[in-house]
């Protein structure tokens, strides 16, 4: 059983986030802290200049609302939106907040990913805690 669980959430269409949430419920000790983390990738400056100014703020608020809805289904869970490169940012967050388990969803890989998705592969190889990958 785990006391501090990180569940990176991707809202990609091919990701099923129900599995990681169910697993977090099963593996969490009573009173465990569960963090649902969504990483917003940086948008290049040249692309941002073509977007409405309120786009990023509204998108971030919509993601936070969705995370809060998911977090309501898991005891002691909270949603958090951060910005950066997904694999590196997940590891950086884990370094600071020291979860004892990371539960990640992975898509069905193509040959370019070999066995896991690229973000899952990066986290599995470099995390300093247990990582459980769910398909």
ABEGO torsion letter per residue (X at the ends): XBABBBBBBBABAABBAAAAAAAAAAABBBGBBBBBBBBBBBBBAAAAAABBAAAAAAAAAAAAAAAAAAAAABBGBBBBBBBEBAAAAAAAAAAAAGBABBBBBBBBBBAAAGABBAAAAAAAAABABBBBBBX
